[in-house]
């Protein structure tokens, strides 16, 4: 039994057979340049649903005091019965699901430079996008089962979301146990309500590029800690 939807007001659903294969290939992390690949393949819901994913990364250490990494991740998921909501119908509460074709992509980048002993600069950047296209909707006929029948809903449940998170941290340990932190961060996001066919097209370069110009917030923080010896 699967109770993942209970916290969202849904029922317990029967879990059908599933299978998965995943692996990892990586090179020597002690080298100046290394990489890894992590493929993931799954079939569940008795073969009605599947996931195909790939995580990869490149880690560079061009200098003893400089390190960077670029780690993209992509997932394509087709879900036979993705939770939509508990809706009120003529016969009471109706548990509605939909066939969902979704794609996710993020590109996490990190860099760290040690400018001097006790003085370092760290940078983090993560653009992310998720696009979901719902197909046929269906209703669960009985809890603790996988008995579904067609359902009609006029509402558009498709989605297009993207975000961008980044921060820059300057750390200075000016004496043993005492440090000064200066942090600049930004958080951008966009959620296209009722996306059209154009909004559901998977265009990674343009979508990720758009995340840099979406509306967002900026935060500047300064923190200092001082160790008082006993």
C-alpha positions as CSV (number, residue, x, y, z in Angstrom):
1,X,0.0,0.0,0.0
2,X,1.1,3.6,-0.8
3,X,0.2,6.4,1.6
4,X,2.1,9.2,-0.1
5,X,-1.1,11.1,-0.9
6,X,-2.6,10.9,2.6
7,X,-0.8,14.0,3.8
8,X,-2.4,15.9,0.9
9,X,-5.9,14.7,1.8
10,X,-5.9,11.7,-0.4
11,X,-6.4,8.0,0.2
12,X,-4.2,4.9,0.6
13,X,-3.6,3.4,-2.9
14,X,-2.5,-0.1,-3.8
15,X,1.1,-0.2,-4.9
16,X,1.7,-2.3,-8.1
17,X,4.9,-4.0,-9.1
18,X,8.0,-1.9,-9.8
19,X,11.6,-2.3,-10.9
20,X,14.6,-0.1,-11.2
21,X,18.2,0.0,-12.3
22,X,20.8,2.6,-11.4
23,X,24.6,2.8,-11.5
24,X,27.5,5.2,-11.1
25,X,30.7,5.6,-13.0
26,X,33.4,8.0,-11.7
27,X,37.0,8.9,-12.2
28,X,39.7,9.5,-9.6
29,X,38.7,12.5,-7.4
30,X,42.3,13.2,-6.5
31,X,43.0,14.4,-10.1
32,X,42.9,18.0,-11.2
33,X,39.8,17.2,-13.2
34,X,37.3,14.4,-12.5
35,X,33.7,13.5,-13.4
36,X,30.9,11.1,-12.6
37,X,27.8,9.8,-14.3
38,X,24.8,8.4,-12.4
39,X,22.0,7.0,-14.7
40,X,18.7,6.0,-13.2
41,X,15.9,3.9,-14.8
42,X,12.6,2.9,-13.1
43,X,9.3,1.3,-14.0
44,X,6.4,1.2,-11.6
45,X,2.6,1.0,-11.4
46,X,2.9,-2.4,-13.1
47,X,4.8,-0.9,-16.0
48,X,2.3,2.0,-16.6
49,X,4.8,4.6,-15.2
50,X,8.5,5.1,-15.7
51,X,11.4,7.4,-14.9
52,X,14.6,8.0,-16.8
53,X,17.2,10.2,-15.1
54,X,20.8,11.2,-15.4
55,X,23.0,13.0,-12.9
56,X,26.5,14.0,-13.9
57,X,29.2,16.2,-12.6
58,X,32.6,17.7,-13.4
59,X,34.9,18.7,-10.5
60,X,37.9,20.8,-11.2
61,X,40.9,21.7,-9.0
62,X,43.1,23.8,-11.3
63,X,45.1,25.2,-8.4
64,X,45.6,24.1,-4.8
65,X,43.4,26.9,-3.5
66,X,40.7,26.9,-6.3
67,X,37.9,24.3,-6.7
68,X,34.8,24.3,-8.8
69,X,32.0,21.8,-9.8
70,X,29.2,21.7,-12.3
71,X,26.5,19.1,-11.7
72,X,23.5,19.0,-14.1
73,X,20.6,16.7,-13.4
74,X,17.8,15.7,-15.8
75,X,14.6,13.6,-15.2
76,X,11.9,12.5,-17.5
77,X,8.9,11.0,-15.6
78,X,5.7,9.5,-17.0
79,X,3.3,8.8,-14.1
80,X,0.1,6.9,-14.8
81,X,-1.8,8.3,-11.7
82,X,-0.4,11.5,-10.4
83,X,-2.3,13.1,-7.6
84,X,-4.5,16.1,-8.6
85,X,-6.8,16.6,-5.7
86,X,-9.7,15.6,-3.5
87,X,-12.8,17.2,-5.2
88,X,-16.3,17.4,-4.0
89,X,-18.7,15.7,-6.4
90,X,-22.3,14.4,-6.5
91,X,-21.4,11.3,-4.5
92,X,-19.1,13.0,-2.0
93,X,-15.3,13.3,-2.1
94,X,-13.7,12.2,-5.4
95,X,-10.0,11.4,-5.5
96,X,-8.8,12.6,-8.8
97,X,-5.5,11.6,-10.5
98,X,-4.0,12.3,-13.9
99,X,-1.5,10.9,-16.4
100,X,1.5,13.2,-16.1
101,X,4.4,13.6,-18.4
102,X,7.0,15.8,-16.6
103,X,10.6,16.9,-17.1
104,X,12.9,18.4,-14.6
105,X,16.3,20.0,-15.1
106,X,18.7,21.8,-12.7
107,X,22.3,22.9,-13.2
108,X,24.0,23.3,-9.8
109,X,27.4,25.1,-9.9
110,X,29.8,25.7,-7.0
111,X,33.2,27.4,-6.8
112,X,35.5,28.1,-3.9
113,X,38.6,30.2,-3.8
114,X,41.0,30.5,-0.8
115,X,42.4,34.0,-1.2
116,X,44.7,33.8,1.8
117,X,44.9,31.8,5.0
118,X,41.6,32.3,6.8
119,X,40.1,34.2,3.8
120,X,37.9,32.5,1.3
121,X,35.2,33.2,-1.2
122,X,32.4,30.7,-2.1
123,X,29.8,30.9,-4.9
124,X,26.7,28.8,-5.4
125,X,24.2,28.9,-8.3
126,X,21.2,26.6,-9.0
127,X,18.8,27.3,-11.9
128,X,15.9,24.8,-11.9
129,X,12.9,24.1,-14.2
130,X,10.0,21.7,-14.1
131,X,7.3,21.3,-16.8
132,X,4.3,19.0,-16.4
133,X,1.7,18.0,-19.0
134,X,-1.3,16.2,-17.7
135,X,-3.2,13.8,-19.9
136,X,-6.3,11.8,-19.2
137,X,-7.7,12.4,-15.7
138,X,-9.2,9.5,-13.7
139,X,-10.9,8.9,-10.4
140,X,-10.1,6.2,-7.8
141,X,-13.1,4.1,-7.4
142,X,-12.1,2.5,-4.1
143,X,-9.4,3.1,-1.5
144,X,-6.6,0.6,-1.1
145,X,-7.0,-0.3,-4.7
146,X,-5.7,0.7,-8.1
147,X,-9.2,0.7,-9.7
148,X,-9.5,3.9,-11.8
149,X,-12.1,5.2,-14.1
150,X,-12.1,8.3,-16.5
151,X,-12.9,11.7,-15.0
152,X,-13.8,15.0,-16.6
153,X,-12.3,18.2,-15.2
154,X,-12.3,21.5,-17.1
155,X,-9.5,23.0,-15.0
156,X,-6.0,23.1,-16.6
157,X,-3.7,21.2,-14.3
158,X,-0.5,21.6,-16.4
159,X,2.4,23.5,-14.9
160,X,5.6,25.3,-15.8
161,X,7.8,26.4,-12.9
162,X,11.3,27.6,-12.7
163,X,13.6,29.1,-10.1
164,X,17.1,30.5,-9.6
165,X,19.0,30.5,-6.3
166,X,22.5,31.8,-5.8
167,X,24.7,33.2,-3.1
168,X,28.1,34.5,-2.6
169,X,29.9,34.2,0.7
170,X,33.0,35.9,1.9
171,X,34.5,34.4,5.1
172,X,37.4,35.9,7.0
173,X,38.8,34.3,10.1
174,X,40.6,37.3,11.5
175,X,41.7,35.5,14.6
176,X,41.5,31.9,15.8
177,X,37.8,31.1,16.5
178,X,36.6,34.6,15.3
179,X,35.2,35.2,11.9
180,X,33.4,37.7,9.7
181,X,30.9,36.6,7.1
182,X,29.5,38.7,4.3
183,X,26.7,37.0,2.3
184,X,24.9,38.2,-0.8
185,X,22.0,36.0,-2.1
186,X,19.2,36.1,-4.7
187,X,16.1,34.0,-5.2
188,X,14.1,34.2,-8.4
189,X,11.1,32.2,-9.5
190,X,8.3,32.0,-12.1
191,X,5.1,30.0,-12.1
192,X,3.2,30.1,-15.4
193,X,-0.5,29.6,-14.5
194,X,-2.6,27.8,-17.1
195,X,0.4,27.3,-19.5
196,X,-0.3,26.9,-23.2
197,X,1.3,24.4,-25.6
198,X,4.2,26.8,-26.1
199,X,4.8,27.0,-22.3
200,X,4.9,23.2,-22.1
201,X,7.7,22.8,-24.7
202,X,11.0,21.7,-23.1
203,X,13.6,24.2,-24.2
204,X,16.4,23.9,-21.6
205,X,18.7,26.7,-22.8
206,X,16.0,29.3,-23.2
207,X,14.1,28.2,-20.1
208,X,17.2,28.3,-17.9
209,X,18.2,31.6,-19.4
210,X,14.8,33.1,-18.6
211,X,15.3,32.2,-14.9
212,X,18.0,34.8,-14.7
213,X,15.5,37.6,-15.5
214,X,12.5,36.4,-13.5
215,X,11.3,38.4,-10.5
216,X,13.1,37.8,-7.3
217,X,14.5,39.0,-4.0
218,X,18.0,40.0,-2.9
219,X,19.4,39.7,0.6
220,X,22.7,41.1,2.0
221,X,23.8,39.7,5.4
222,X,26.8,40.5,7.6
223,X,27.6,38.2,10.5
224,X,30.5,38.4,12.9
225,X,31.6,36.1,15.7
226,X,34.3,36.7,18.2
227,X,35.9,34.1,20.5
228,X,36.5,35.3,24.0
229,X,39.2,33.2,25.6
230,X,38.7,31.7,29.0
